[in-house]
Amino acid sequence: GASYYIEVNSGDHEGHRFDVVSAAGNTLTLAADADLHASSAPFNTLTGAPPATLAGDVVMLRRHTTLDEQFPPGSFGATGSQVTADQVRLFAGGGWQSYWLFDDGGTPRWVDVTDATLADMGGVVIAPGQGAFFYNRTAETTVLQYGEVRSNDFVRPLLDGDNLVGGGFPLDQSATGAGGRAMLSGFSGTLDFKTADSFYIWRKDSDGPSAVGYDSHFRVDGNPYNPSLQRWARVGDPALSERGGEVLFLSGRAVFVRSQAGFDGYTMPRPWSP
């Protein structure tokens, strides 16, 4: 009932991932993926068949995390109505997938907001690097996260448009500073935030539960008028002050990243030395 993937720990394709279709003996059969941004499996990071150049790379076999594992149904607020129950909202493939915690007096389960049959969706995969909104309508609670910290780079393909991105490593990071997310090459800038790549951070995550809206930052590129003007700046700052080195991406939190042209090869480098 579980699904698995391999992650390349070192070699030509470090940081890439490929879903496992089947396993027999000492052989793994890997999936081919035609759409890196689909909301359903496979969740590969390269299109087409897995490349022959994987030969010789070191890989780790990992199990995908599910909705039930990330948000255990017994730990949150379940009711008989989606108006009052806790919700999880995933943003994948350019659209929302929303689930609410249903309980009719039996065992609580996550169900799709569009499904009148109330089928159990707890096995839905939350892919690596996929962020989520948790809509808490009941009691304050905490979520325990545990696992193995990856010792390789982390590839997170970006769709053209909005992407809800989770970090590849459990630590606070900046966009471009030391140990940051390397949001330089491959990101497109202009002097107008409406046409530049950008990221925006939910203020409740950074400023507390009473905050509303987002703090937005965009990639500044002064070409051809001022080629030296290359930075991340906050939207609304007339001075276009450098913000790339500020620690804005919090551990265990997701942010929206808007890519104007898409960036399938976006890679977060390993921020620590083993």
Disulfide bonds with the S-S distance in Angstrom:
none
